Amino acid sequence: MGQLEDTVHTTADASCDSDYGEAIQYMKKQCANDLLDSWDERSY
């Protein structure tokens, strides 16, 4: 599970990347968490 999880986290981070820079780190983190939550729900 570890490797897949790392890939998912990396993808989520990339999906939430934007031009806002470090000022929006927290929002990026929230966005990634929301994506991970929706992926978790889909996989069950």
C-alpha positions as CSV (number, residue, x, y, z in Angstrom):
1,M,0.0,0.0,0.0
2,G,2.9,2.4,0.8
3,Q,4.0,3.0,-2.8
4,L,0.6,3.5,-4.2
5,E,-0.2,5.8,-1.4
6,D,2.9,7.9,-2.1
7,T,1.9,8.1,-5.8
8,V,-1.6,9.2,-4.9
9,H,-0.3,11.9,-2.5
10,T,2.1,13.1,-5.2
11,T,-0.7,13.2,-7.8
12,A,-3.0,15.1,-5.4
13,D,-0.2,17.6,-4.7
14,A,0.4,18.1,-8.4
15,S,-3.3,18.4,-9.1
16,C,-3.5,21.2,-6.6
17,D,-0.5,23.0,-7.8
18,S,-1.1,26.6,-8.9
19,D,0.6,29.9,-9.5
20,Y,-0.2,31.2,-6.0
21,G,3.0,30.0,-4.5
22,E,3.8,29.5,-0.8
23,A,1.2,31.9,0.4
24,I,-1.4,29.2,-0.5
25,Q,0.4,26.2,1.0
26,Y,-2.4,25.5,3.4
27,M,-5.1,25.7,0.8
28,K,-3.1,23.3,-1.4
29,K,-2.9,20.9,1.5
30,Q,-6.6,21.1,2.0
31,C,-7.2,20.6,-1.7
32,A,-5.0,17.5,-1.7
33,N,-6.7,16.1,1.3
34,D,-10.1,16.6,-0.3
35,L,-8.9,14.8,-3.4
36,L,-7.6,12.0,-1.4
37,D,-10.9,11.7,0.5
38,S,-12.9,11.5,-2.8
39,W,-10.5,8.9,-4.2
40,D,-10.8,6.9,-1.0
41,E,-14.6,7.0,-1.3
42,R,-14.5,5.9,-4.9
43,S,-12.2,2.9,-4.2
44,Y,-14.7,1.3,-1.8
